[in-house]
Amino acid sequence: MKFIGGLFSNATISPFFRISSLVLSVSFMLQFSAVHAQNLPSIPTGGINPGTLLSQFMSAIKPSSFTESWTKEKSGWLSAVGKIKDAPGMIGNITSLAKFIKPAMFKNGFSVENLMKTATTAKTMGDAAGLLKGLEGGMKPEAMVSSWAGKKNSWISALDMLK
């Protein structure tokens, strides 16, 4: 390999010099990354609060889309959602919410029973996110508030960050 530039244009670069340069470059990059990583806060679930995402979805459902019993259960459900710490808590609150949505508010072909069956095999926060996406995808557009269409994509992007 020829060294480009100045007085050394006819000189060759030794393999030792090439390897040494590579090692130094990699070492510098690793040290730089380590220093900056130490300054970052530890953020659980990618910085996304699962309970907040679930609450946002519930708020996007029109009040008229819920069963009558929802009014009695809503405050308890919201309290539980605010305390979600793990995948089972998230999954339980998703299935609970689904039970309070009127059957007529789901698209043809969507089955709450199938959602419940899927929930029994869900184990991770990623599984819970998939379950919530499934519930959202099963809703008829008229079951949702009009502003949901503009928020849905960013909500799904945040949901995709749950691991």
C-alpha positions as CSV (number, residue, x, y, z in Angstrom):
1,M,0.0,0.0,0.0
2,K,1.4,3.4,-0.9
3,F,1.2,6.3,1.5
4,I,-0.4,9.3,-0.1
5,G,1.0,12.8,0.4
6,G,4.1,14.8,0.7
7,L,7.6,13.4,1.1
8,F,6.3,9.9,1.6
9,S,4.5,9.4,-1.7
10,N,6.9,6.6,-2.8
11,A,7.1,4.9,0.6
12,T,5.1,1.9,1.6
13,I,3.2,1.6,4.9
14,S,4.3,-1.5,6.9
15,P,1.6,-3.9,8.0
16,F,2.6,-3.2,11.6
17,F,1.8,0.5,11.1
18,R,-1.6,-0.3,9.6
19,I,-2.5,-2.7,12.4
20,S,-1.3,-0.2,15.1
21,S,-3.4,2.6,13.5
22,L,-6.4,0.3,13.5
23,V,-6.0,-0.7,17.1
24,L,-5.5,2.9,18.2
25,S,-8.6,4.0,16.3
26,V,-10.8,1.2,17.8
27,S,-9.4,1.9,21.3
28,F,-10.2,5.6,21.0
29,M,-13.7,4.9,19.8
30,L,-14.4,2.5,22.6
31,Q,-13.0,4.9,25.2
32,F,-15.1,7.7,23.8
33,S,-18.2,5.6,23.8
34,A,-17.6,4.4,27.4
35,V,-17.2,8.0,28.7
36,H,-20.4,9.1,27.1
37,A,-22.3,6.0,28.1
38,Q,-21.4,6.8,31.8
39,N,-23.1,10.2,31.4
40,L,-26.4,8.7,30.2
41,P,-29.1,7.9,32.8
42,S,-30.4,4.4,33.1
43,I,-33.8,4.3,31.6
44,P,-36.0,1.3,31.9
45,T,-37.9,-0.1,28.9
46,G,-36.2,2.2,26.6
47,G,-37.4,5.3,28.3
48,I,-41.0,4.5,27.5
49,N,-43.5,4.1,30.3
50,P,-45.9,1.2,29.5
51,G,-48.6,2.5,31.8
52,T,-48.6,5.8,30.0
53,L,-49.0,4.2,26.6
54,L,-51.9,2.1,27.9
55,S,-53.5,5.2,29.4
56,Q,-53.1,7.1,26.2
57,F,-54.8,4.3,24.3
58,M,-57.7,4.2,26.8
59,S,-58.1,8.0,26.5
60,A,-58.3,7.7,22.7
61,I,-61.3,5.4,23.0
62,K,-64.6,7.3,23.0
63,P,-66.5,7.1,26.3
64,S,-69.5,5.8,24.4
65,S,-67.4,2.8,23.2
66,F,-67.2,1.4,26.8
67,T,-69.7,-0.7,28.6
68,E,-71.8,0.8,31.4
69,S,-69.7,-1.0,34.0
70,W,-66.6,0.9,32.9
71,T,-67.6,4.0,34.7
72,K,-67.4,2.2,38.1
73,E,-64.1,0.5,37.2
74,K,-62.3,3.3,35.4
75,S,-60.6,4.9,38.4
76,G,-59.4,1.6,39.8
77,W,-58.1,0.6,36.4
78,L,-56.3,3.9,36.0
79,S,-54.7,3.5,39.5
80,A,-53.5,0.0,38.5
81,V,-52.1,1.2,35.2
82,G,-50.1,3.9,37.0
83,K,-48.3,1.2,39.0
84,I,-47.4,-1.1,36.1
85,K,-43.8,-2.4,36.7
86,D,-43.7,-5.6,34.6
87,A,-45.1,-7.5,31.6
88,P,-47.7,-9.4,33.6
89,G,-49.1,-6.1,35.0
90,M,-49.2,-4.7,31.5
91,I,-50.9,-7.8,30.0
92,G,-53.5,-7.9,32.8
93,N,-54.5,-4.3,32.3
94,I,-54.7,-4.7,28.6
95,T,-57.1,-7.7,28.9
96,S,-59.0,-5.9,31.6
97,L,-59.5,-2.9,29.3
98,A,-60.6,-5.1,26.4
99,K,-63.4,-6.6,28.5
100,F,-64.9,-3.1,29.1
101,I,-65.1,-2.2,25.4
102,K,-68.5,-2.8,23.7
103,P,-68.4,-5.8,21.3
104,A,-69.9,-3.6,18.5
105,M,-66.8,-1.4,18.7
106,F,-64.5,-4.1,17.3
107,K,-63.9,-4.8,13.6
108,N,-65.5,-7.8,12.0
109,G,-63.2,-10.7,12.4
110,F,-61.6,-9.4,15.6
111,S,-62.1,-11.7,18.6
112,V,-61.6,-10.5,22.2
113,E,-61.5,-14.2,23.1
114,N,-58.5,-14.7,20.8
115,L,-56.8,-11.7,22.4
116,M,-57.4,-13.3,25.8
117,K,-56.0,-16.6,24.6
118,T,-52.9,-14.8,23.2
119,A,-52.5,-13.0,26.5
120,T,-52.1,-16.3,28.3
121,T,-48.9,-17.0,26.3
122,A,-47.5,-13.5,26.6
123,K,-44.4,-13.2,28.8
124,T,-42.4,-10.1,27.9
125,M,-43.0,-6.4,27.6
126,G,-42.6,-6.9,23.9
127,D,-45.4,-9.5,23.9
128,A,-47.6,-7.0,25.9
129,A,-46.9,-4.3,23.3
130,G,-47.9,-6.7,20.5
131,L,-51.1,-7.5,22.5
132,L,-51.9,-3.8,22.8
133,K,-51.2,-3.2,19.1
134,G,-53.6,-6.1,18.4
135,L,-56.3,-4.5,20.5
136,E,-55.8,-1.2,18.8
137,G,-55.9,-2.7,15.4
138,G,-59.1,-4.5,16.2
139,M,-61.0,-1.3,17.0
140,K,-63.3,0.3,14.5
141,P,-62.3,3.8,13.6
142,E,-65.6,5.2,15.0
143,A,-64.7,3.8,18.4
144,M,-61.8,6.2,18.7
145,V,-61.7,10.0,19.2
146,S,-61.0,12.0,16.1
147,S,-57.6,13.2,17.3
148,W,-56.3,9.5,17.5
149,A,-55.6,9.3,13.8
150,G,-52.9,12.0,14.2
151,K,-51.4,10.5,17.3
152,K,-51.5,6.8,16.4
153,N,-48.3,6.5,14.4
154,S,-46.1,8.1,17.2
155,W,-47.9,6.0,19.8
156,I,-47.1,2.8,17.8
157,S,-43.5,3.9,17.5
158,A,-43.3,4.4,21.2
159,L,-45.0,1.0,21.8
160,D,-42.4,-0.6,19.5
161,M,-39.7,0.5,21.9
162,L,-41.0,-1.7,24.7
163,K,-38.8,-4.7,25.1
